[in-house]
Amino acid sequence: MKVEMMQLKKYPKQYARTKLKLGKNKFCVGWIGRVTEVKNPWLFVNISKKLPKIEFVIAGGGNLFDE
């Protein structure tokens, strides 16, 4: 199995929060990965609905990403 590695750019925290339209002082939870049935993204979404004071961000792709 071949794994492709890449160097990610580092950005200041406030720049990233502004770019993602996140609150300046809000707690943020992120999920980076495939958004498919086997990963159960609905659990992440349902938890986010129960915790409105916390910001949730999903990054990645997959057949459920647009749902």
Secondary structure, DSSP 4 states (H G I P E B T S, - for coil): ------PPPP--HHHHHHHTT--TT--EEEEEEE-SGGG-HHHHHHHHHH-TTSEEEEEEESTTTT-
